[in-house]
Amino acid sequence: MAIQIIAWMASGLYFSLIPITEIRGEHLTRPLPGPDKGQLAELVHPGQVQGLLDQHFADDWTLLSLELVNLNGSARWRIEAESGGRRHTRLISGSGAGIEPRLSGEQAETRAREWLRDPFEPASVEWIEDLSQSPEIRGRDLPVWKVAFNQPTPVNLYIDPWTGDLLARRTRQWRIFDFLWMLHIMDFDTRDDFNHPLLQIAAALGLVIALSGVIFWMMTTRLFRRRNRRPGPVAG
């Protein structure tokens, strides 16, 4: 329990010292511009893209969201749909010509550089199909593109292979945070569950230790006061 209490205090100190935006690497990337009004005239009505989605998902899909985005100076419909029990994102050209194909490695690299405030050449580009290739992207649907940069600071950007969306940033500070979070919630597997029995028992024991310390302090303080109140020997 002493080790776990130290872990709680150390992790809590780190969480309070480092801003969460810096841990997430939000200061390294920028929002991409949205479509301008001049592009709206080229758009087809969103209802006309239904046939494309029927063909793409074999008529087995449910629309979750529809958004207008800007990609390389052209408007696109960004579709989020559920099919086969999974969420999917796709881009449809503003003219309704068809669904944009999956990004190549070169296109993912270009897209990642566009997200950075200070774009540099990436150190590597990797296609991630299995969580064992990059455990830090857990909780996301695979596959994804991983684009690693060493400048201006080491960061991995994870890019959606269909839309070019920035799914996650992983910095050195995030990895430290992730390790300390694992210790904090005592979930050494998925690092996401903080309702498991081990943490509940440890928290209860920690509370008992803290309360017993308070009780012991009160008892020793009272005993010390009693000793100080005892009268000294009478002078003869």
Steps between C-alpha positions, in 0.01 A plus 500: 500500500790735568626447142153557356443816706834635375388417143173686556679807632770500229251455216267763644792744521587441133137542394483834680834633373471428126206663311279240335521687168879456503464131588265455206731695270228746403758781481679315218208485256256747352138481386461477125290765324141424412342542157437854379174620353639488146516122520135461598376552144681182393330279756229248432216457746601255779199286418656414164792320658278226642545286191878515536481386859253222414748368247804543723349334809286249310181677611580417865575829673358756741592867469649644818622840383544710189749789492642735239882519505781654296762271348778651289287798410191298400182433695422144607215330683636321804278201581498304823296183476453173683521178303563146615507611862789743440532872446640617167599841368509582131546804277273564203594756240290814511376432147379155601734331254595227743654397830860606546742204495706401800811712555835371388805531723615807310158663532488421873842660540382813320187514711698462822731786402195717438383440857829617654548867587868468403511232233818295470589190304375189683741242634275209397158408365347171615178315423350378831264203474555339840519654846824315570671720240422815698323445837477876562211522252278262698132592508498601133364311204774352283660520249658847515806677367774584751723790399794560736681833526821578689476878451407747638443244777449123489134429424301227328194608303234238425306571182166357393573307176174606333456863602842622608357601837744535787396221737765535771829662594750310709783691664763412760292681762198291402694175547609608847140597576376165369744305719412703810129468421545121493655515848237745620199285409686167541378370165813337362329355193277744311576805721139612463306325778482678836206301638679171559527322840877548539470879494192493722678289764814715484297819531313360800827396666650840424202665667539275806869587521430872474221489760707287738783751465265784595365302797852411614607864473200611707571235765870586531421873511250446782748279690775761461272771636408286803865445583570873479214571742638276780614708799869499579650400841427733792807676633572422875 
